[in-house]
Amino acid sequence: MPCLLQKTALFLALLALMGCATPRLEAGPVLQLGTDSEPLEISGTLVQDRWIGGVIRLTGDLLIPTGRSLQIAPGSHVRVVGSDSTKIDPEFLDKGTEILVKGRLTLAGQQGAPIKLSLDGSTPPGENWAGIELVAAESAIFKHVDILGAEIGILSLDSSPQLEQVNILGSRYGMLLQGGGELIYRGGRISGGDAGLLCFGNSSLNLHRLSILDNQEEGLYLASGCVLKQQDLQIVRNDLGVVASEIYRDDLKSVLRSNRIDFKAIPAGSRQ
């Protein structure tokens, strides 16, 4: 009975946060909730559209295949049971626990009720989680999200994620873009890792009110095929502020501050 009352109270609170609005999912799944005492456990391949919230425990790799949708409600905490076990399944990209998205993922946090993703306390020392991997994803929307301690916070391969008020903290690589696609990132920060935001291939980056700071290597790396548009960008206290083509030096001069080296040019004709 206490668990039922706890879930009912959480459900009502979530409805209040969302203004009693119906979530925008085509299939209209019913909200499933987890609590501290009874987390909602999820792993494997998503076989139907789902809408989940509360305390969620990711016990293994999760695949959202093409045609499927997962939405996570505001205020939720996704606790990832990390693993460094070697995989042989070709679907997955990393040996650590990962969320692999080919379909649609919506992390629908709100101001005052962000969604948090972090390691579960049961994770053995030295094991980790890989992060969120978008592979030609149909849709990837992140609003008011904190991603903590992943190998790569968000890996985007030929995808076009939309981020609003997203913090990627303490991850080895904050965000890695490869292939094509367009990143829209409005508000938040990437900090405390080896590198902040890395772009390879031919992606377009639209960065607004984003802070990239306190990373041990590059803050922002733009390979020659990447295109950057920015407004109110801050790149502060990284080892290398920006590594990019010389054409960006003047445009980014005003956003660079207190990096060991503010700007390092990629040599013309480089394939990096």
C-alpha positions as CSV (number, residue, x, y, z in Angstrom):
1,M,0.0,0.0,0.0
2,P,2.8,2.6,0.8
3,C,4.3,2.0,-2.7
4,L,0.9,2.5,-4.3
5,L,0.4,5.8,-2.4
6,Q,3.9,6.9,-3.3
7,K,3.3,6.2,-7.0
8,T,-0.1,7.9,-7.0
9,A,1.4,11.0,-5.4
10,L,4.3,11.1,-7.9
11,F,1.8,10.7,-10.8
12,L,-0.2,13.6,-9.6
13,A,2.9,15.7,-9.1
14,L,4.0,14.9,-12.6
15,L,0.6,15.9,-14.1
16,A,0.8,19.2,-12.2
17,L,4.3,19.9,-13.6
18,M,3.1,19.2,-17.1
19,G,0.0,21.3,-16.7
20,C,-2.1,18.2,-17.0
21,A,-1.2,18.1,-20.7
22,T,-1.3,14.9,-22.6
23,P,2.2,13.9,-23.8
24,R,2.8,14.1,-27.5
25,L,3.2,10.5,-28.3
26,E,1.5,8.9,-31.3
27,A,0.7,5.6,-29.5
28,G,-0.4,7.3,-26.2
29,P,1.2,4.9,-23.8
30,V,0.2,5.0,-20.1
31,L,2.7,6.6,-17.7
32,Q,4.7,3.9,-15.7
33,L,6.4,5.1,-12.5
34,G,9.2,3.9,-10.3
35,T,10.0,4.9,-6.7
36,D,13.1,4.8,-4.5
37,S,11.8,1.7,-2.9
38,E,10.6,0.1,-6.1
39,P,12.5,1.5,-9.1
40,L,11.1,0.9,-12.6
41,E,13.7,-1.4,-14.2
42,I,14.3,-1.3,-18.0
43,S,16.8,-2.9,-20.4
44,G,16.9,-4.8,-23.7
45,T,15.1,-3.8,-26.9
46,L,12.0,-1.6,-26.6
47,V,9.2,-3.5,-28.3
48,Q,6.5,-0.9,-27.8
49,D,6.3,2.9,-27.2
50,R,6.7,3.7,-23.5
51,W,6.3,6.7,-21.3
52,I,8.1,6.3,-17.9
53,G,9.0,8.4,-14.9
54,G,10.1,8.6,-11.3
55,V,13.0,6.5,-10.3
56,I,14.2,4.4,-13.3
57,R,17.0,1.7,-13.1
58,L,18.7,0.9,-16.3
59,T,20.0,-2.7,-15.6
60,G,21.6,-3.3,-19.0
61,D,21.8,-2.0,-22.5
62,L,18.7,-0.4,-23.9
63,L,17.9,-0.3,-27.6
64,I,15.2,2.0,-29.0
65,P,14.8,0.6,-32.5
66,T,13.5,2.4,-35.6
67,G,9.8,3.0,-35.3
68,R,9.7,2.9,-31.5
69,S,9.5,5.8,-29.0
70,L,10.6,6.3,-25.4
71,Q,9.6,9.4,-23.4
72,I,10.8,10.1,-19.9
73,A,8.8,12.4,-17.6
74,P,10.0,15.5,-15.8
75,G,11.8,15.1,-12.4
76,S,12.9,11.5,-13.2
77,H,16.2,10.0,-12.1
78,V,17.7,7.3,-14.4
79,R,20.2,5.2,-12.4
80,V,22.4,3.3,-14.7
81,V,24.0,0.0,-13.5
82,G,27.4,0.4,-15.2
83,S,29.3,-2.5,-16.8
84,D,32.5,-3.0,-18.6
85,S,31.7,-6.5,-19.9
86,T,32.7,-7.0,-23.5
87,K,29.8,-7.3,-26.0
88,I,29.6,-9.4,-29.1
89,D,26.1,-8.0,-30.2
90,P,26.8,-5.9,-33.3
91,E,23.9,-3.5,-32.4
92,F,25.9,-1.9,-29.6
93,L,28.9,0.4,-29.9
94,D,30.5,0.3,-26.5
95,K,31.4,-2.3,-23.8
96,G,29.8,-0.2,-21.1
97,T,26.0,0.1,-20.5
98,E,24.5,2.3,-23.1
99,I,21.2,3.7,-24.4
100,L,21.2,3.2,-28.2
101,V,18.6,5.2,-30.1
102,K,17.6,4.6,-33.7
103,G,13.9,5.5,-33.1
104,R,12.6,8.4,-31.0
105,L,13.8,9.5,-27.6
106,T,12.3,12.5,-25.6
107,L,13.7,13.5,-22.2
108,A,11.0,15.9,-21.2
109,G,12.4,17.7,-18.2
110,Q,11.2,21.0,-17.0
111,Q,12.6,24.0,-15.1
112,G,12.7,22.9,-11.5
113,A,12.1,19.3,-12.4
114,P,15.1,18.2,-14.6
115,I,15.8,14.6,-15.6
116,K,19.0,13.2,-14.2
117,L,21.1,10.3,-15.6
118,S,23.9,8.9,-13.4
119,L,25.5,5.7,-12.3
120,D,23.6,3.5,-9.9
121,G,25.1,3.0,-6.5
122,S,25.3,-0.7,-7.1
123,T,27.9,-0.3,-9.9
124,P,31.2,-2.0,-9.0
125,P,34.2,0.3,-8.8
126,G,35.9,0.9,-12.1
127,E,32.9,0.0,-14.2
128,N,31.0,2.7,-16.1
129,W,28.2,3.6,-18.5
130,A,28.8,4.5,-22.1
131,G,26.2,7.3,-22.4
132,I,23.4,8.0,-25.0
133,E,24.2,7.0,-28.5
134,L,22.1,8.3,-31.4
135,V,22.5,6.3,-34.7
136,A,20.6,7.9,-37.5
137,A,17.9,8.5,-34.8
138,E,14.5,9.5,-36.0
139,S,14.2,12.1,-33.2
140,A,16.2,13.0,-30.1
141,I,14.9,15.8,-27.8
142,F,16.5,16.7,-24.5
143,K,15.0,19.4,-22.3
144,H,16.3,20.2,-18.8
145,V,18.6,17.2,-18.5
146,D,21.7,16.5,-16.4
147,I,24.0,13.7,-17.7
148,L,26.6,12.7,-15.2
149,G,29.8,10.6,-15.5
150,A,29.4,8.9,-18.8
151,E,32.1,7.8,-21.2
152,I,30.5,10.0,-23.9
153,G,27.5,12.0,-22.7
154,I,25.9,12.1,-26.1
155,L,27.2,10.4,-29.2
156,S,25.5,11.5,-32.4
157,L,26.0,9.6,-35.6
158,D,24.1,11.0,-38.6
159,S,21.5,12.4,-36.2
160,S,20.0,15.8,-35.4
161,P,19.5,16.1,-31.6
162,Q,17.8,19.1,-30.1
163,L,19.0,20.2,-26.6
164,E,17.6,22.8,-24.3
165,Q,19.1,23.5,-20.9
166,V,21.3,20.3,-20.9
167,N,24.3,19.9,-18.6
168,I,26.8,17.2,-19.4
169,L,29.1,17.0,-16.4
170,G,32.1,14.8,-15.5
171,S,31.9,12.7,-18.7
172,R,35.1,11.7,-20.4
173,Y,33.8,13.3,-23.6
174,G,30.8,15.6,-23.3
175,M,29.4,15.3,-26.8
176,L,30.8,13.7,-30.0
177,L,29.3,14.3,-33.4
178,Q,30.1,12.2,-36.4
179,G,28.8,12.0,-40.0
180,G,26.1,14.5,-40.9
181,G,23.1,16.0,-39.1
182,E,22.4,19.3,-37.2
183,L,22.9,19.9,-33.5
184,I,20.7,22.6,-31.9
185,Y,22.0,23.2,-28.4
186,R,20.3,26.0,-26.4
187,G,21.4,26.6,-22.8
188,G,23.5,24.5,-20.4
189,R,27.1,23.6,-19.9
190,I,29.7,20.9,-20.7
191,S,32.4,20.6,-18.1
192,G,34.6,18.5,-16.0
193,G,35.7,15.9,-18.6
194,D,38.7,15.2,-20.9
195,A,37.1,17.0,-23.8
196,G,33.9,19.1,-24.3
197,L,32.3,19.1,-27.7
198,L,33.9,17.3,-30.6
199,C,32.7,17.4,-34.2
200,F,34.0,15.2,-37.1
201,G,32.4,14.8,-40.5
202,N,29.9,17.3,-41.9
203,S,27.6,18.2,-39.0
204,S,26.1,21.7,-38.5
205,L,26.3,23.1,-34.9
206,N,23.9,25.8,-33.7
207,L,25.1,26.7,-30.2
208,H,23.3,29.3,-28.0
209,R,24.0,30.2,-24.4
210,L,26.3,27.2,-24.0
211,S,29.3,27.2,-21.6
212,I,32.1,24.7,-22.3
213,L,34.5,24.9,-19.4
214,D,37.1,23.1,-17.2
215,N,37.9,20.3,-19.6
216,Q,41.4,18.8,-19.4
217,E,41.9,18.7,-23.2
218,E,39.9,20.5,-26.0
219,G,36.8,22.6,-25.1
220,L,35.6,22.6,-28.7
221,Y,37.0,20.7,-31.7
222,L,35.7,21.3,-35.2
223,A,37.0,19.2,-38.0
224,S,37.2,20.9,-41.4
225,G,33.7,19.7,-42.6
226,C,31.8,21.0,-39.5
227,V,29.9,24.3,-39.7
228,L,29.4,26.4,-36.6
229,K,26.8,29.1,-35.7
230,Q,26.9,30.5,-32.2
231,Q,25.4,33.1,-30.0
232,D,26.4,33.8,-26.3
233,L,28.9,30.9,-26.4
234,Q,31.5,30.7,-23.6
235,I,34.7,28.6,-23.7
236,V,36.6,29.0,-20.5
237,R,39.4,27.3,-18.5
238,N,40.0,24.4,-20.8
239,D,43.5,23.2,-21.8
240,L,42.8,24.0,-25.4
241,G,39.9,26.3,-25.9
242,V,39.1,25.7,-29.6
243,V,40.8,23.5,-32.2
244,A,39.4,24.5,-35.6
245,S,40.1,25.9,-39.0
246,E,41.8,29.3,-39.1
247,I,38.6,30.9,-40.4
248,Y,37.0,30.6,-37.0
249,R,39.8,32.5,-35.1
250,D,38.3,36.0,-35.3
251,D,34.7,34.8,-34.9
252,L,35.5,33.0,-31.6
253,K,38.0,35.4,-30.1
254,S,35.4,37.0,-27.9
255,V,34.1,33.8,-26.4
256,L,37.5,32.5,-25.3
257,R,38.8,33.2,-21.8
258,S,41.4,31.7,-19.4
259,N,42.2,28.6,-21.5
260,R,45.8,27.5,-21.5
261,I,45.8,28.0,-25.2
262,D,42.7,29.8,-26.5
263,F,42.9,28.8,-30.2
264,K,44.8,26.2,-32.1
265,A,44.4,26.1,-35.9
266,I,43.9,22.9,-37.9
267,P,46.4,22.9,-40.7
268,A,44.8,23.6,-44.2
269,G,44.2,20.3,-46.0
270,S,44.2,18.3,-42.8
271,R,41.9,15.2,-42.8
272,Q,41.3,15.4,-39.0
